[in-house]
Amino acid sequence: MKVAERLYVYLWNDPRENNCNTTFIDGKIPLLIDPGHLARVQELFSRMRADGADPGRIRLVISTHAHPDHFEGTLAFKDPAVRIAVSQQEEKYIEEMVGAGYAGQGGTLPDYRIDFYLKEGELILGRHEFQILLTPGHTPGGLSIYWPRHKVLISGDVVFMQSVGRSDFPGGDSGALKESVEHLSRLSVELLVPGHGPAIQGAEKVKNNFEFVRRMYFR
């Protein structure tokens, strides 16, 4: 769904399958954040085309973290012109823990590609300026992406509507998760796009959601 000029948000609403929300930001270097499961990428592309957004123009794919429901879809991007990025901490997590998860289910970690690492700080893509935020807790190298000009926050699986990401998976850390939530709560946000569930629009609603999360999870 087109939310604003150059901003498209695709929420995953099917309760029968775990898949993540995806954000597409068009521009000189079109950016896709969290492509989801590999099996659902073509469905995502169909939704984009219905909105007039061309998936063939994507040049950068960022995964907020490496759980398969966010990261596996990067395997659909075979063209080397499309760059794949995560944090350096998250690649270590893939090697040490995600691979073990596949092995535990009798499978093997698919061949994946990471072209460069993201670290905390400014990311400039053409005329778009983003802030990359390291937000560990759900995974060791989780990222959130903040677009200051439009006050949009893509939070991955750190914070949701009235909930937070799980920290009981391998690599999770409840203390780090709390710090990450507090970090994000200090931003000026008009639209919060979490990794799962509904988006939250309106500065007051976003603020109230952070306050609810504090009361319910971090008292």
Secondary structure by P-SEA (a helix, b strand, c coil): ccccccbbbbbbccccbbbbbbbbbbccbbbbcccccccaaaaaaaaaaaaccccccccbbbbccccccccccccccccccbbbbbcaaaaaaaaccaaaaaaaaccccccccccccccccccccccbbbbbbbccccccbbbbbbbccccccccccccccccccccccccccaaaaaaaaaaaaaccccccccccccccccaaaaaaaaaaaaacccc
